[in-house]
């Protein structure tokens, strides 16, 4: 589609500030860890301990060696803290006594207890006795504590004292005026529950005091008061660092601490496992159902197809549109499907029956996009007619936003925002509840697609001509977070998506026929996946299967990507033969009665489906379809001969496989970098699998390592056989060609019947009998065409050995080969005998 131009369980009560030094609630229990003991970063009453801190300052410890380069005191104190966090209080106390290190001083423990018990005057006094970070704002710390005190007074309806705190304690700190106004408004709350809801605060008996302590500890020297749960924080950083370096991490499970984390590339969806070919024209859109069991595809052929992912068979063909399908969206419960079209209509379908429920015809130009509200009761359609319309399920218009020629739109999963991109190179973000626009941003280029993350925090944009990248934006502010580069997009609509477990990846189509995959967290390019033979218009990741995504292209195909098929057990392979697809008669296999395996006495012939070249990786990818007979026991990484060139299978399905052609392969062989667009005839190739070790070896040894290219200089009949004369590009290979020897031509091993050597000669001839003519593509080639040539490897080895041992070699000491040295020894012996 072308782009238009243009858990605290405590109970607390507020007491008089003059009693027991408190300025708020008199007491509060501390979070427990299953054994009733408080988790206090190492302080508080422990088993068998007193009500004061059990971790008291001991005598100065004796200096000890470091722990594998780390400070022993730091490590020990962090371990003590972790033992307390885990509830192992006895172990913590024993470690403290044995190591002679204490977790924290009595002053820190007192401060902690004062905050957790709501003794605000005492907490303030103790705060100034602690080592505060130089860059800390002391007034801000006081504001945090006095704010908590203010809220707790309001919680127990002591409004007069709360007002006194607001006026005489909070206001003089010269903090945020806006915050002061917000706090003053809370005095109008009619109940404690109303207060908690409006302040987003859980009360004195909740986690608020613990959260306050955690916030205060950030400004206190870490050597004095270790930040809470420090070991857990360090372990989290270690895991995140390992995950950030793991390109293929695609699971929501936390990695084990026992070993360094690494994800196997073979477990990532890099292989095409199915190709859906039912559409008759370019496929512009693809989307999985929310339960991941079905797939909807929309095409320029005016149809929508719903597929069953169990067997990849069509469930419904939806054909009521009279224009190309531009967009599809499943309802949250998957019972309905929205489709948009260039026929200026949007349709609502029943996904069970395939029937059309409603047709929305209010737009005056083609409908470009749509999105569901999270409750599934309303949806929005966008059009290039400068309108976005909100509809109910009865097809009634509820609200209309105007002014932007919309390319794409989304509604966030939390239902808070509607975001859209338009032909005027702008991003528009609206409050979906109030319908008001929150902001508008100039993007500096055309964006054709917008996706939103599941957590409603980020949006992802495809940027077209002049920019050609993907951008990750913070939806709250519209600010750029990250850029993803590599894709090609100049003239057409190309779409993206988030994907993988926990949306770890960003995926996009591209005008260069590739699918691009990046890590979302760091923008690293993970893979460039070839396979399509035209523009890749749209991609979608299965929301319930992190190992599956789909891509749709101008080649009329929808490719399903997943992990490479796993090898079958031997007993399963030996009894399984795949159905044979339509192909050239020369590709028909014979079935061995002994093993049940496919035996190919000659290379079979198939046509190249596509050839794509990536400037990014300088790799050319070749795809061949209809190859089921030679893929029955294929595995990822197996070798396969294509026109006599040994290549590695990089992805395959039941009847299709792809291989990569390196620059060296292109230099040595006849493979083109692309298919000729004007030729009506497909490019045919010979195919042959590598021989297995459990069958009889017959014929010649052919490695699949092409030595040179040869031209056909003569072709003539000799009865029914046909004689071909070849002249190599590199005359050096002629020394390995002998009469009645063999040469592999496009992968077929042929007997040499004549050799012409000397000046202006340098040719050889082979004869193709009737059977051979039926089996290989060479028989159909004419004078002037080229072939791949591999000469006898045996001759090369013999030549090298002869030169090394009998020729004029060099033994490393300036002496000649073996023959020369033997002669020297004989002469020396004879001379010595004469003496």
C-alpha positions in Angstrom: 0.0 0.0 0.0 1.6 3.2 -1.1 2.2 6.2 1.2 0.2 9.3 0.3 2.4 12.3 -0.6 1.6 14.6 1.4 1.6 -6.1 53.4 2.0 -4.2 56.6 -0.4 -5.9 59.1 0.0 -3.1 61.7 -2.6 -1.0 63.4 -1.8 2.6 64.1 -3.4 5.6 65.7 -2.4 9.2 65.9 -1.4 10.2 69.4 -0.5 13.5 70.9 2.9 14.7 69.8 3.8 15.5 73.4 3.5 11.9 74.5 6.5 9.6 74.2 8.1 11.9 71.7 5.5 11.0 69.0 4.0 13.2 66.4 1.7 10.8 64.7 0.6 7.2 65.3 2.0 5.8 68.5 3.0 2.4 67.2 3.0 0.2 64.1 4.0 -3.4 63.5 6.7 -4.2 61.0 6.4 -6.3 57.9 6.9 -10.0 58.8 8.5 -12.8 56.8 6.6 -15.8 57.9 8.0 -16.2 61.4 6.5 -13.1 63.1 9.8 -11.3 63.4 10.1 -7.8 61.9 12.1 -7.1 58.7 14.0 -4.0 59.6 17.1 -4.1 57.4 18.8 -5.9 60.3 17.3 -4.1 63.3 14.5 -4.7 65.6 13.6 -7.5 67.9 14.9 -10.8 66.8 14.4 -14.3 68.2 15.7 -14.3 71.7 16.6 -10.6 71.5 15.5 -7.5 73.1 13.1 -4.9 71.9 16.0 -2.6 70.9 18.3 -3.4 68.1 20.0 -6.8 68.5 22.8 -5.8 66.1 24.9 -3.6 68.3 28.2 -2.1 67.5 31.0 -4.5 68.4 34.7 -3.9 69.0 36.6 -2.8 65.9 37.2 -5.9 63.7 40.6 -7.2 62.9 41.6 -6.4 59.3 40.9 -9.3 57.0 41.6 -10.1 53.4 39.2 -9.1 50.6 36.7 -11.5 49.3 37.7 -12.2 45.7 38.5 -8.5 45.2 35.4 -7.2 47.1 35.4 -5.5 50.4 34.9 -8.2 53.1 33.0 -5.8 55.5 30.6 -4.8 52.7 30.0 -8.3 51.7 29.4 -9.5 55.2 27.0 -6.7 56.2 25.0 -7.3 53.0 24.8 -11.0 53.8 23.6 -10.2 57.3 20.9 -7.9 55.9 19.8 -10.6 53.4 19.6 -13.3 56.2 17.3 -10.9 58.1 15.3 -10.3 54.9 14.9 -14.0 54.5 13.8 -14.5 58.1 17.0 -16.3 59.2 17.6 -14.1 62.3 19.6 -16.6 64.3 21.9 -17.1 61.4 22.3 -13.4 61.0 23.2 -13.0 64.7 25.7 -15.8 64.5 27.3 -14.3 61.4 27.5 -10.9 63.1 29.3 -12.4 66.2 31.7 -14.6 64.2 32.6 -11.9 61.6 32.9 -9.1 64.2 30.9 -6.9 61.7 27.6 -5.3 62.7 24.8 -4.5 60.3 24.2 -1.0 61.5 24.8 1.3 64.4 22.3 1.8 67.3 21.6 5.3 66.0 20.4 4.0 62.7 18.3 1.3 64.4 16.7 4.1 66.5 16.0 6.2 63.5 14.4 3.2 61.7 12.2 2.4 64.7 11.1 6.0 65.0 10.0 6.2 61.4 8.2 2.8 61.5 6.5 3.7 64.8 5.5 7.2 63.7 7.6 9.1 66.3 8.2 12.0 64.0 9.9 14.5 66.4 12.4 11.8 67.4 12.9 10.8 63.8 13.8 14.3 62.8 16.3 14.7 65.6 18.0 11.4 64.8 18.1 12.2 61.0 20.5 15.1 61.7 22.8 12.8 63.6 23.2 10.5 60.6 25.6 10.9 57.7 23.6 12.6 54.9 24.8 12.5 51.3 26.3 15.8 50.2 23.9 16.2 47.3 20.8 15.4 49.4 18.1 18.1 50.0 17.6 18.0 53.8 14.4 20.1 53.5 13.0 17.6 51.0 13.7 14.8 53.5 11.9 16.8 56.2 9.0 17.4 53.8 8.6 13.6 53.2 8.4 12.9 56.9 6.0 15.9 57.7 3.8 15.0 54.8 3.4 11.5 56.2 2.6 13.0 59.6 0.0 15.3 57.9 -1.7 12.4 56.2 -1.8 10.3 59.3 -3.5 13.1 61.2 -6.1 13.5 58.5 -6.6 9.7 58.5 -7.8 9.9 62.2 -9.8 13.1 61.4 -7.5 15.4 63.5 -8.0 18.2 61.0 -6.9 21.1 63.3 -3.5 19.5 64.0 -3.1 18.6 60.4 -3.8 22.2 59.4 -1.2 23.3 62.0 1.4 20.9 60.4 0.6 22.2 57.0 1.0 25.8 57.9 3.9 25.8 60.4 5.9 22.7 59.4 5.4 22.0 55.7 5.0 25.4 54.2 8.3 26.9 55.6 10.3 24.2 53.9 9.8 26.0 50.6 9.0 22.9 48.6 6.6 22.5 45.7 3.7 25.0 45.8 1.7 22.7 43.7 2.2 19.9 46.1 1.2 22.1 49.0 -2.0 23.0 47.2 -2.7 19.3 46.6 -2.2 18.4 50.2 -4.4 21.2 51.4 -7.2 19.9 49.1 -7.1 16.6 50.9 -8.5 18.3 54.0 -11.9 18.3 52.3 -11.9 14.4 52.2 -15.0 13.0 53.8 -13.5 9.8 55.1 -10.2 7.9 55.5 -11.0 5.8 52.5 -11.7 8.9 50.4 -8.3 10.3 51.6 -6.4 7.2 50.7 -8.0 7.1 47.2 -7.4 10.7 46.4 -3.8 10.7 47.9 -3.0 7.3 46.4 -1.8 6.4 49.9 -2.5 3.2 51.9 -2.5 4.7 55.4 -0.4 4.3 58.5 -1.2 0.6 58.8 -0.2 0.0 55.2 3.2 0.2 53.6 3.4 4.0 53.6 5.9 4.2 56.5 8.1 1.5 55.0 8.0 3.3 51.7 8.9 6.5 53.5 11.9 4.8 55.2 13.0 3.4 51.9 12.9 6.9 50.3 14.8 8.5 53.2 17.5 5.8 53.1 18.4 6.9 49.6 19.8 10.1 51.0 21.7 8.6 53.9 25.2 7.3 53.4 25.1 3.7 52.2 28.0 2.8 54.5 25.8 3.9 57.5 22.5 2.6 56.4 22.6 -0.1 53.7 19.9 0.4 51.1 17.0 -2.0 51.7 17.2 -5.4 50.2 20.7 -4.7 48.8 21.5 -8.2 47.8 18.3 -8.6 46.0 19.0 -5.4 44.2 22.5 -6.5 43.2 21.2 -9.8 41.9 18.5 -8.1 39.9 21.2 -5.9 38.3 23.3 -9.0 37.5 20.3 -10.7 35.9 19.4 -7.6 33.9 23.0 -7.2 32.7 23.0 -10.8 31.5 19.6 -10.4 29.8 20.7 -7.2 28.1 23.6 -9.1 26.5 21.5 -12.0 25.5 20.2 -11.2 22.0 17.8 -14.1 21.9 16.3 -13.9 25.4 12.6 -14.8 24.8 11.1 -16.0 28.0 9.3 -14.3 30.9 11.0 -16.7 33.4 13.8 -15.2 35.5 17.1 -16.8 34.7 18.8 -19.1 37.2 21.6 -17.8 39.4 23.4 -21.1 39.3 24.8 -20.5 35.8 25.5 -17.6 33.4 22.5 -16.9 31.3 22.5 -17.7 27.6 19.6 -18.3 25.2 20.2 -20.7 22.2 19.7 -19.0 18.9 17.9 -22.1 17.7 15.1 -21.5 20.2 14.3 -18.1 18.5 11.7 -17.9 15.8 14.1 -17.6 12.8 12.6 -20.3 10.5 9.7 -20.2 8.2 7.5 -23.2 9.3 4.5 -22.5 7.1 3.7 -20.3 4.0 0.0 -19.4 3.5 -0.7 -18.8 -0.2 -4.5 -18.5 -0.6 -4.5 -14.8 -1.3 -4.6 -13.8 -5.0 -2.9 -10.4 -4.5 -0.6 -8.5 -2.2 -1.2 -9.2 1.5 -1.4 -5.9 3.4 -2.3 -6.9 7.0 -2.0 -9.7 9.4 -3.0 -10.1 13.1 -3.3 -12.9 15.6 -6.4 -13.4 17.7 -5.8 -12.5 21.4 -5.9 -16.2 22.4 -3.3 -17.0 19.8 -5.3 -19.8 18.1 -6.3 -18.0 14.9 -4.8 -15.6 12.4 -6.6 -13.0 10.2 -5.0 -11.7 7.0 -6.2 -8.9 4.7 -5.3 -8.5 1.1 -5.5 -6.2 -1.9 -7.7 -9.0 -3.4 -10.6 -7.5 -1.3 -10.7 -10.6 1.0 -10.1 -11.3 4.6 -9.1 -14.9 5.5 -9.3 -16.3 9.0 -6.9 -19.2 9.6 -6.8 -22.0 12.2 -3.3 -22.1 13.6 -3.6 -25.8 14.6 -3.4 -27.0 11.0 -2.9 -23.6 9.1 -6.2 -24.1 7.2 -8.7 -21.4 6.3 -11.8 -21.1 8.6 -13.5 -18.3 6.8 -13.1 -16.3 3.6 -14.8 -12.9 4.2 -15.6 -11.3 0.8 -18.1 -8.5 1.3 -15.6 -5.7 0.8 -15.3 -4.1 -2.7 -11.8 -2.6 -2.1 -8.4 -3.6 -0.7 -8.3 -4.6 2.9 -6.2 -2.0 4.8 -6.5 -3.0 8.5 -7.8 -5.7 10.8 -8.5 -5.9 14.6 -9.8 -8.7 16.8 -12.2 -7.7 19.6 -10.8 -8.3 23.2 -12.8 -11.5 23.5 -12.0 -12.6 19.9 -15.7 -13.0 19.1 -15.6 -10.2 16.5 -13.3 -8.9 13.9 -13.1 -5.4 12.5 -11.9 -4.9 8.9 -11.1 -1.6 7.1 -11.0 -1.1 3.4 -10.3 1.3 0.6 -14.0 0.9 -0.3 -14.6 3.6 2.4 -16.2 1.1 4.7 -15.4 -0.7 8.0 -17.1 -4.0 8.7 -17.8 -5.9 11.9 -17.7 -9.7 11.5 -18.8 -12.6 13.7 -15.7 -14.8 13.9 -17.6 -17.9 14.7 -20.0 -17.9 11.8 -18.1 -15.6 9.4 -21.1 -13.4 8.9 -21.0 -9.7 8.6 -22.7 -8.0 11.7 -22.4 -4.4 10.8 -21.2 -2.1 8.1 -19.9 1.4 9.0 -20.2 3.7 6.0 -19.8 7.2 7.5 -16.3 7.8 6.1 -15.9 9.6 2.8 -12.5 8.3 1.9 -10.7 5.0 2.5 -10.6 3.7 6.0 -7.1 3.3 7.1 -7.2 1.9 10.7 -9.3 0.9 13.7 -8.9 0.0 17.4 -11.1 -1.5 20.1 -11.7 0.0 23.6 -10.5 -2.5 26.2 -14.0 -3.3 27.3 -15.0 -4.4 23.8 -18.1 -2.3 23.8 -16.8 0.5 21.5 -14.2 0.9 18.8 -12.6 3.7 16.7 -12.1 3.9 13.0 -9.7 6.3 11.3 -9.6 7.5 7.7 -7.8 9.8 5.4 -11.0 11.9 5.2 -9.7 13.7 8.4 -12.0 11.9 10.8 -11.7 9.4 13.6 -15.1 8.0 14.7 -16.0 6.3 17.9 -18.7 3.6 17.4 -20.8 1.3 19.6 -21.6 -2.3 18.7 -24.8 -1.2 17.0 -22.9 0.8 14.4 -23.9 4.1 16.0 -21.5 7.0 16.0 -20.7 8.3 19.5 -18.0 10.8 19.0 -15.9 12.2 16.1 -12.4 13.7 16.2 -11.5 15.8 13.2 -8.6 17.5 11.5 -6.0 14.7 10.7 -5.7 12.4 7.7 -5.1 9.3 9.8 -2.7 6.5 8.7 -2.9 4.5 11.9 -4.3 4.7 15.5 -4.2 2.8 18.8 -6.1 2.8 22.1 -3.9 2.0 25.1 -4.6 -1.3 27.0 -5.6 0.8 30.1 -8.2 2.7 28.1 -6.7 6.0 29.0 -5.4 7.3 25.7 -6.0 7.3 21.9 -3.0 8.0 19.8 -2.8 8.5 16.0 -0.3 9.3 13.3 -1.3 11.2 10.2 -0.2 12.2 6.7 0.8 15.6 8.1 3.8 14.0 9.8 2.3 14.5 13.3 1.5 12.4 16.4 -1.8 13.2 18.1 -2.5 11.9 21.6 -6.0 12.2 23.1 -7.5 11.4 26.5 -9.8 8.6 25.6 -12.1 9.2 28.6 -12.6 13.0 28.2 -12.0 12.9 24.4 -9.7 16.0 24.8 -6.4 16.3 23.0 -3.4 16.0 25.4 -0.7 16.9 23.0 0.5 17.0 19.4 4.0 16.4 18.2 5.7 17.1 14.9 7.6 13.9 13.9 9.8 15.3 11.1 8.7 12.6 8.7 5.8 10.4 7.7 4.9 7.7 10.1 2.7 4.9 8.6 2.3 2.7 11.7 1.8 3.0 15.5 1.8 0.2 18.0 1.3 0.4 21.8 3.0 -1.7 24.5 0.9 -3.9 26.8 1.7 -1.7 29.8 0.4 1.4 28.0 3.7 3.2 28.5 5.3 3.2 25.0 4.3 3.7 21.4 6.3 2.4 18.5 6.4 4.3 15.1 7.5 3.3 11.6 9.1 6.4 10.0 9.3 6.5 6.2 11.1 8.5 3.6 13.9 10.7 4.8 14.0 9.0 8.2 13.7 5.2 7.6 13.8 4.0 11.2 11.5 2.9 14.0 11.1 5.2 17.1 10.1 4.2 20.6 8.3 7.1 22.4 7.1 7.6 25.9 3.3 8.1 25.5 3.1 10.2 28.6 5.4 12.9 27.3 5.9 12.1 23.6 9.7 12.1 24.1 11.9 9.7 22.1 13.2 6.7 24.1 15.0 4.7 21.5 15.6 4.4 17.7 15.8 1.2 15.7 17.6 1.5 12.3 18.1 -0.8 9.3 14.8 -1.0 7.6 14.1 0.4 4.1 10.9 2.5 3.7 10.4 5.1 1.0 7.1 4.9 -0.8 4.8 2.3 0.9 3.0 1.6 4.2 5.1 -0.7 6.4 4.0 -1.9 9.8 5.7 -2.9 13.1 4.8 -4.7 16.3 6.1 -5.5 19.8 6.7 -9.1 20.4 8.2 -12.0 22.3 7.9 -12.9 25.9 7.3 -9.7 27.9 7.5 -7.8 24.7 11.3 -8.0 24.6 11.5 -7.4 20.9 10.6 -4.9 18.2 9.8 -6.3 14.7 9.1 -4.6 11.4 8.6 -5.3 7.7 10.7 -3.5 5.1 10.7 -2.6 1.4 13.9 -4.6 0.9 11.9 -7.9 1.3 13.3 -8.6 4.8 11.9 -8.8 8.3 13.9 -6.9 10.9 14.0 -7.9 14.6 15.6 -5.8 17.4 16.0 -5.9 21.2 13.5 -3.4 22.6 15.7 -2.5 25.6 18.9 -1.5 23.8 18.0 -1.2 20.1 20.4 -4.0 19.1 19.6 -5.6 15.7 19.0 -9.3 16.4 18.2 -10.6 13.0 17.5 -9.7 9.4 15.2 -12.4 8.0 14.9 -13.0 4.3 12.2 -15.1 2.6 9.7 -12.8 1.0 10.2 -11.7 -2.6 8.6 -8.3 -2.4 7.8 -5.6 0.2 7.1 -7.0 3.7 4.0 -4.9 4.5 3.0 -6.1 8.0 4.2 -8.2 10.9 2.4 -9.6 14.0 3.6 -11.6 17.0 1.4 -14.3 18.5 0.3 -12.9 21.9 0.3 -16.3 23.6 3.3 -18.0 21.9 6.6 -16.1 22.1 8.1 -18.4 19.5 5.7 -17.5 16.7 5.2 -14.4 14.5 3.8 -13.8 11.0 4.8 -11.6 8.1 2.7 -10.6 5.1 4.1 -9.3 1.8 3.6 -8.2 -1.8 4.5 -11.7 -2.9 0.9 -12.7 -1.9 2.3 -14.9 0.9 2.0 -15.0 4.7 5.0 -16.5 6.3 4.7 -18.1 9.8 8.0 -17.9 11.7 8.9 -20.1 14.6 11.7 -22.2 16.0 13.4 -24.6 13.6 11.7 -28.0 13.5 13.2 -30.4 15.9 14.9 -33.6 14.5 12.6 -36.6 14.5 13.6 -39.9 16.1 15.2 -42.4 13.7 12.3 -44.8 13.9 9.9 -42.0 13.0 11.9 -40.8 10.0 12.3 -44.3 8.5 8.5 -44.7 8.2 7.5 -41.2 7.1 7.4 -40.0 3.5 6.0 -36.5 2.8 3.5 -36.0 0.0 5.0 -35.0 -3.3 4.1 -31.5 -4.5 3.8 -30.7 -8.2 7.2 -30.4 -9.9 9.3 -31.2 -12.9 9.1 -35.0 -13.8 12.8 -35.1 -13.3 12.3 -34.6 -9.6 10.3 -37.8 -9.0 12.0 -39.9 -6.3 12.3 -43.6 -5.9 11.4 -45.2 -2.6 13.9 -47.7 -1.2 12.1 -50.8 0.0 14.9 -51.5 2.5 14.9 -48.3 4.5 11.8 -46.3 3.5 14.0 -43.3 2.8 14.0 -41.3 -0.4 16.8 -42.1 -2.8 17.6 -39.6 -5.5 19.7 -41.3 -8.2 20.2 -37.9 -9.9 19.8 -34.3 -8.8 16.1 -33.3 -9.1 15.0 -30.1 -10.8 13.1 -27.3 -9.2 12.7 -23.6 -9.9 14.1 -20.8 -7.6 11.1 -19.1 -5.9 13.0 -16.0 -4.9 16.4 -14.4 -4.5 16.9 -11.5 -2.2 20.0 -9.5 -1.4 20.6 -7.6 1.8 23.0 -4.7 1.6 23.1 -4.7 5.4 24.6 -8.2 5.8 25.9 -8.5 2.2 24.1 -11.8 2.0 22.0 -13.1 -0.8 19.2 -15.5 0.2 17.8 -18.1 -2.2 14.4 -19.7 -1.6 13.1 -22.9 -3.4 9.6 -24.2 -3.0 8.0 -27.6 -3.9 11.0 -29.5 -2.4 9.1 -31.9 -0.2 10.9 -35.1 -1.5 14.3 -34.0 -0.4 13.3 -32.5 2.9 11.7 -35.5 4.6 14.5 -35.9 7.1 16.1 -32.4 6.8 17.4 -30.5 9.7 18.4 -26.9 10.2 22.1 -26.6 9.2 22.1 -29.6 6.8 24.0 -29.4 3.5 22.2 -29.4 0.2 23.6 -29.2 -3.3 22.1 -26.5 -5.5 23.5 -26.6 -9.0 26.6 -28.3 -7.7 27.2 -25.8 -4.9 27.1 -27.1 -1.3 24.9 -24.8 0.7 23.5 -24.8 4.3 19.8 -24.9 5.0 19.0 -21.8 7.1 15.2 -22.3 7.3 12.7 -24.7 5.9 9.1 -25.9 5.9 7.5 -29.1 4.7 8.2 -28.2 1.1 10.3 -25.0 1.1 13.8 -24.2 2.1 16.2 -21.2 2.1 20.0 -21.0 1.8 22.4 -18.1 2.0 24.9 -17.2 -0.8 28.1 -15.6 0.4 30.0 -13.1 -1.7 32.6 -15.8 -2.4 29.8 -18.2 -3.7 28.5 -15.5 -6.0 32.0 -14.9 -7.4 32.6 -18.6 -8.0 29.2 -19.7 -9.4 26.5 -18.8 -11.8 24.0 -17.7 -9.2 22.5 -14.3 -9.9 21.9 -11.7 -7.1 18.3 -11.5 -8.2 15.8 -13.1 -10.5 15.3 -11.6 -13.9 12.0 -9.7 -13.9 11.4 -9.8 -17.6 12.0 -13.6 -18.2 8.8 -15.6 -18.4 10.7 -18.8 -17.6 11.6 -19.7 -14.0 15.3 -20.3 -13.2 15.7 -24.0 -12.8 18.4 -25.7 -10.6 19.6 -29.2 -9.8 19.1 -30.2 -6.2 20.7 -33.1 -4.3 21.1 -34.1 -0.7 24.4 -35.2 0.8 24.7 -39.0 0.8 24.2 -40.7 4.2 26.6 -43.2 5.7 24.1 -46.1 5.7 23.7 -46.6 2.0 25.9 -48.0 -0.7 28.5 -45.6 -2.1 28.6 -45.5 -5.9 29.7 -43.2 -8.7 32.2 -40.3 -8.1 33.1 -38.2 -5.1 31.6 -34.7 -5.5 32.1 -32.2 -2.6 29.9 -29.4 -3.9 32.9 -27.0 -3.9 32.7 -25.2 -7.2 36.1 -24.6 -8.8 35.1 -22.3 -11.7 32.5 -21.5 -14.3 32.5 -23.0 -17.8 30.7 -21.9 -20.9 29.0 -24.2 -23.4 30.9 -23.7 -26.7 29.3 -26.5 -28.6 26.3 -28.7 -28.5 25.5 -31.5 -31.0 23.6 -34.8 -31.2 25.3 -38.1 -31.5 22.3 -40.3 -32.2 19.9 -39.9 -29.2 22.7 -38.8 -26.8 23.8 -35.1 -26.8 27.4 -34.1 -26.7 28.4 -30.8 -24.9 31.7 -29.1 -25.1 32.8 -26.8 -22.2 35.5 -24.2 -22.0 36.4 -23.1 -18.4 36.8 -19.5 -17.3 40.0 -20.5 -15.4 42.3 -22.7 -17.6 44.2 -23.8 -14.5 41.6 -26.5 -13.9 42.3 -28.2 -17.3 45.2 -30.2 -15.7 42.7 -32.1 -13.6 40.5 -33.0 -16.5 41.4 -36.3 -18.2 39.7 -38.5 -20.8 37.4 -41.1 -19.1 37.7 -39.2 -15.9 34.8 -37.1 -14.5 33.8 -33.5 -14.0 30.8 -32.3 -12.0 28.6 -30.0 -14.1 25.9 -28.1 -12.2 26.2 -30.9 -9.6 25.8 -33.8 -12.0 28.9 -36.0 -12.2 29.6 -36.7 -15.9 32.2 -38.8 -17.7 34.7 -36.9 -19.9 34.7 -38.3 -23.4 37.2 -36.0 -25.0 39.8 -33.4 -24.0 41.3 -30.6 -26.0 44.5 -29.2 -24.6 47.2 -26.8 -25.8 47.0 -23.3 -27.1 43.6 -22.1 -28.2 42.1 -25.4 -26.9 41.4 -25.9 -23.2 38.1 -27.7 -23.5 36.4 -31.0 -22.6 33.3 -32.9 -23.8 30.7 -35.0 -22.0 27.9 -37.1 -23.5 24.4 -37.1 -22.0 22.4 -40.2 -22.6 18.6 -40.1 -22.7 18.1 -40.9 -19.0 20.5 -38.2 -18.0 18.9 -35.6 -20.3 15.6 -36.2 -18.4 17.1 -35.7 -15.0 19.4 -32.6 -15.1 18.9 -29.0 -16.3 22.2 -29.0 -18.2 20.5 -30.9 -21.1 18.2 -27.9 -21.7 21.0 -25.3 -21.8 22.3 -23.8 -25.1 25.6 -22.6 -26.5 26.7 -19.5 -24.6 25.2 -20.4 -21.3 27.3 -21.0 -18.2 27.6 -23.9 -15.8 29.2 -24.5 -12.4 32.2 -26.9 -12.5 33.9 -29.0 -9.9 36.9 -31.1 -11.0 38.2 -34.4 -9.5 39.4 -33.6 -5.9 41.7 -36.7 -6.1 43.8 -35.2 -8.7 44.3 -32.1 -6.6 45.5 -34.1 -3.6 47.9 -36.2 -5.7 49.4 -33.1 -7.3 50.0 -31.5 -3.9 51.7 -34.6 -2.5 53.9 -35.0 -5.5 55.0 -31.3 -5.3 55.6 -31.5 -1.6 57.7 -34.7 -1.6 59.2 -35.0 -5.1 59.0 -31.6 -6.5 61.1 -28.4 -6.0 59.6 -27.8 -2.5 61.3 -26.2 0.5 61.8 -28.1 3.7 62.2 -24.9 5.7 66.0 -25.0 5.7 66.5 -23.8 2.1 66.7 -27.3 0.7 64.6 -28.8 -2.1 62.0 -31.6 -2.2 62.4 -35.2 -1.3 63.8 -36.4 -4.6 66.4 -33.7 -4.6 67.5 -34.5 -1.1 67.7 -38.3 -1.9 70.0 -37.5 -4.8 72.1 -35.3 -2.6 72.5 -38.0 -0.1 73.5 -40.6 -2.8 76.1 -38.2 -4.2 77.5 -37.4 -0.8 77.8 -41.1 0.1 79.6 -41.9 -3.2 82.0 -39.0 -2.7 82.8 -40.1 0.9 83.5 -43.7 -0.3 86.1 -42.5 -2.8 87.9 -40.7 0.0 
